[in-house]
Amino acid sequence: MHKSKYRIPIVILTILISGCGVYNFTGGDVGTAETFQVPYFQNYATQSPGSVFAPGLDRDFTLALQDRILNQTSLQLTSSNGDLLYEGEIVEYRVSPMTATAQQRAAQNRLSMAVKVRFYNKTKEDADFEQRFSFFFDYDANVQLTAIQSEAHEVIFERITQDIFNESLADW
């Protein structure tokens, strides 16, 4: 009687643990892919009117996308021949006034960023896409962009990389 008292909870616990192994709470469906590649995202936003130059933006965004995929999947990052390939470029990075004061001065500015992404899945070709992803960060017009840039990048990168991840791997 004493041994059976412990068997039932152990069986139940085993079933629960093995059942949880089937689910991936990030929503990433990598299929049979084992590796991914994210080449350097070039910054072509500086070629468009009204754009702002941000040193290291291309590097920082590329690393943010790599980190997102590494943290939310079991895929390994590779520098060539990845099962999944994320390539693209930064096509917009600009500041624009959003609201005005009674004196016709900007009260709030918006930093906008957009990237164009081409995604290729060697293990599931019907999943390939080319799409533009964008987001923004609003801030007080009395504040210099350089003072809020790291916070703005964190917010913008978080949203854009999550949108790219969702479009390429989320299986909701």
One Martini backbone bead per residue (centre of mass of N, CA, C, O) as a GRO file, in nm:
protein
  172
    1MET     BB    1   0.056   0.064  -0.019
    2HIS     BB    2   0.296   0.258   0.001
    3LYS     BB    3   0.391   0.245  -0.305
    4SER     BB    4   0.117   0.336  -0.444
    5LYS     BB    5   0.117   0.626  -0.328
    6TYR     BB    6   0.367   0.714  -0.529
    7ARG     BB    7   0.286   0.628  -0.822
    8ILE     BB    8   0.064   0.820  -0.905
    9PRO     BB    9   0.221   1.093  -0.893
   10ILE     BB   10   0.445   0.999  -1.088
   11VAL     BB   11   0.267   0.945  -1.334
   12ILE     BB   12   0.144   1.225  -1.355
   13LEU     BB   13   0.409   1.382  -1.380
   14THR     BB   14   0.510   1.240  -1.636
   15ILE     BB   15   0.277   1.324  -1.820
   16LEU     BB   16   0.309   1.630  -1.790
   17ILE     BB   17   0.601   1.657  -1.887
   18SER     BB   18   0.567   1.517  -2.166
   19GLY     BB   19   0.339   1.708  -2.265
   20CYS     BB   20   0.513   1.978  -2.262
   21GLY     BB   21   0.724   1.895  -2.490
   22VAL     BB   22   0.534   1.970  -2.742
   23TYR     BB   23   0.553   2.261  -2.657
   24ASN     BB   24   0.590   2.605  -2.781
   25PHE     BB   25   0.568   2.923  -2.635
   26THR     BB   26   0.679   3.096  -2.891
   27GLY     BB   27   0.574   2.960  -3.179
   28GLY     BB   28   0.804   2.801  -3.308
   29ASP     BB   29   0.834   2.662  -3.648
   30VAL     BB   30   1.111   2.474  -3.777
   31GLY     BB   31   1.085   2.190  -3.828
   32THR     BB   32   1.377   2.061  -3.997
   33ALA     BB   33   1.538   2.281  -3.906
   34GLU     BB   34   1.882   2.380  -3.775
   35THR     BB   35   1.947   2.649  -3.936
   36PHE     BB   36   2.067   2.996  -3.953
   37GLN     BB   37   2.069   3.311  -4.147
   38VAL     BB   38   2.217   3.658  -4.093
   39PRO     BB   39   2.293   3.887  -4.272
   40TYR     BB   40   2.387   4.188  -4.326
   41PHE     BB   41   2.210   4.485  -4.274
   42GLN     BB   42   2.178   4.731  -4.473
   43ASN     BB   43   2.193   5.095  -4.487
   44TYR     BB   44   1.953   5.271  -4.706
   45ALA     BB   45   1.819   5.521  -4.560
   46THR     BB   46   2.030   5.754  -4.631
   47GLN     BB   47   1.899   5.783  -4.939
   48SER     BB   48   1.662   5.922  -4.809
   49PRO     BB   49   1.453   6.159  -4.745
   50GLY     BB   50   1.482   6.258  -4.403
   51SER     BB   51   1.712   6.114  -4.298
   52VAL     BB   52   1.903   5.946  -4.046
   53PHE     BB   53   2.206   5.904  -3.895
   54ALA     BB   54   2.317   5.572  -3.762
   55PRO     BB   55   2.554   5.441  -3.605
   56GLY     BB   56   2.524   5.086  -3.613
   57LEU     BB   57   2.239   5.000  -3.702
   58ASP     BB   58   2.293   4.749  -3.875
   59ARG     BB   59   2.433   4.580  -3.657
   60ASP     BB   60   2.215   4.594  -3.432
   61PHE     BB   61   1.986   4.466  -3.595
   62THR     BB   62   2.118   4.200  -3.671
   63LEU     BB   63   2.163   4.106  -3.375
   64ALA     BB   64   1.865   4.116  -3.287
   65LEU     BB   65   1.766   3.897  -3.484
   66GLN     BB   66   1.951   3.672  -3.396
   67ASP     BB   67   1.862   3.669  -3.097
   68ARG     BB   68   1.566   3.605  -3.138
   69ILE     BB   69   1.609   3.324  -3.271
   70LEU     BB   70   1.788   3.198  -3.053
   71ASN     BB   71   1.575   3.247  -2.808
   72GLN     BB   72   1.307   3.101  -2.979
   73THR     BB   73   1.501   2.862  -3.057
   74SER     BB   74   1.706   2.569  -3.167
   75LEU     BB   75   1.876   2.716  -3.352
   76GLN     BB   76   2.162   2.761  -3.553
   77LEU     BB   77   2.410   2.972  -3.620
   78THR     BB   78   2.518   3.074  -3.950
   79SER     BB   79   2.726   3.190  -4.230
   80SER     BB   80   2.622   2.936  -4.410
   81ASN     BB   81   2.381   2.737  -4.538
   82GLY     BB   82   2.107   2.782  -4.426
   83ASP     BB   83   1.789   2.676  -4.386
   84LEU     BB   84   1.758   2.972  -4.295
   85LEU     BB   85   1.693   3.297  -4.457
   86TYR     BB   86   1.786   3.632  -4.360
   87GLU     BB   87   1.728   3.912  -4.571
   88GLY     BB   88   1.836   4.267  -4.605
   89GLU     BB   89   1.713   4.609  -4.537
   90ILE     BB   90   1.738   4.936  -4.453
   91VAL     BB   91   1.481   5.186  -4.564
   92GLU     BB   92   1.414   5.333  -4.277
   93TYR     BB   93   1.527   5.649  -4.101
   94ARG     BB   94   1.323   5.877  -3.917
   95VAL     BB   95   1.227   6.213  -3.839
   96SER     BB   96   0.903   6.333  -3.718
   97PRO     BB   97   0.650   6.532  -3.670
   98MET     BB   98   0.340   6.504  -3.472
   99THR     BB   99   0.307   6.752  -3.276
  100ALA     BB  100   0.170   7.070  -3.180
  101THR     BB  101   0.184   7.377  -3.076
  102ALA     BB  102   0.060   7.698  -3.053
  103GLN     BB  103   0.356   7.788  -3.185
  104GLN     BB  104   0.428   7.579  -3.419
  105ARG     BB  105   0.565   7.347  -3.258
  106ALA     BB  106   0.713   7.072  -3.176
  107ALA     BB  107   0.617   6.825  -2.925
  108GLN     BB  108   0.649   6.567  -3.116
  109ASN     BB  109   0.835   6.284  -3.208
  110ARG     BB  110   0.921   6.044  -3.478
  111LEU     BB  111   1.072   5.733  -3.493
  112SER     BB  112   1.142   5.562  -3.795
  113MET     BB  113   1.138   5.211  -3.904
  114ALA     BB  114   1.255   5.008  -4.190
  115VAL     BB  115   1.234   4.675  -4.330
  116LYS     BB  116   1.359   4.450  -4.570
  117VAL     BB  117   1.249   4.108  -4.618
  118ARG     BB  118   1.407   3.792  -4.692
  119PHE     BB  119   1.265   3.463  -4.690
  120TYR     BB  120   1.425   3.133  -4.658
  121ASN     BB  121   1.312   2.785  -4.689
  122LYS     BB  122   1.460   2.480  -4.755
  123THR     BB  123   1.228   2.289  -4.605
  124LYS     BB  124   0.989   2.523  -4.693
  125GLU     BB  125   0.911   2.699  -4.970
  126ASP     BB  126   0.613   2.815  -4.903
  127ALA     BB  127   0.749   3.023  -4.674
  128ASP     BB  128   0.834   3.232  -4.850
  129PHE     BB  129   0.940   3.591  -4.835
  130GLU     BB  130   0.850   3.944  -4.899
  131GLN     BB  131   0.894   4.216  -4.656
  132ARG     BB  132   0.771   4.488  -4.472
  133PHE     BB  133   0.900   4.640  -4.168
  134SER     BB  134   0.755   4.844  -3.895
  135PHE     BB  135   0.835   5.120  -3.667
  136PHE     BB  136   0.805   5.326  -3.358
  137PHE     BB  137   0.909   5.637  -3.174
  138ASP     BB  138   0.800   5.847  -2.927
  139TYR     BB  139   0.902   6.197  -2.852
  140ASP     BB  140   1.020   6.465  -2.720
  141ALA     BB  141   1.120   6.758  -2.886
  142ASN     BB  142   1.330   6.854  -2.649
  143VAL     BB  143   1.475   6.594  -2.731
  144GLN     BB  144   1.741   6.432  -2.818
  145LEU     BB  145   1.802   6.158  -2.999
  146THR     BB  146   2.064   6.062  -2.849
  147ALA     BB  147   1.914   6.031  -2.563
  148ILE     BB  148   1.692   5.794  -2.690
  149GLN     BB  149   1.810   5.580  -2.889
  150SER     BB  150   1.838   5.315  -2.724
  151GLU     BB  151   1.540   5.295  -2.645
  152ALA     BB  152   1.423   5.307  -2.930
  153HIS     BB  153   1.566   5.057  -3.041
  154GLU     BB  154   1.450   4.854  -2.846
  155VAL     BB  155   1.154   4.891  -2.931
  156ILE     BB  156   1.179   4.855  -3.238
  157PHE     BB  157   1.330   4.585  -3.249
  158GLU     BB  158   1.130   4.418  -3.092
  159ARG     BB  159   0.896   4.444  -3.298
  160ILE     BB  160   1.030   4.367  -3.567
  161THR     BB  161   1.151   4.091  -3.485
  162GLN     BB  162   0.880   3.968  -3.402
  163ASP     BB  163   0.741   3.997  -3.677
  164ILE     BB  164   0.941   3.825  -3.832
  165PHE     BB  165   0.912   3.572  -3.667
  166ASN     BB  166   0.607   3.533  -3.706
  167GLU     BB  167   0.612   3.515  -4.020
  168SER     BB  168   0.829   3.267  -4.032
  169LEU     BB  169   0.748   3.073  -3.744
  170ALA     BB  170   0.468   3.112  -3.670
  171ASP     BB  171   0.201   2.869  -3.553
  172TRP     BB  172  -0.124   2.977  -3.492
   0.00000   0.00000   0.00000
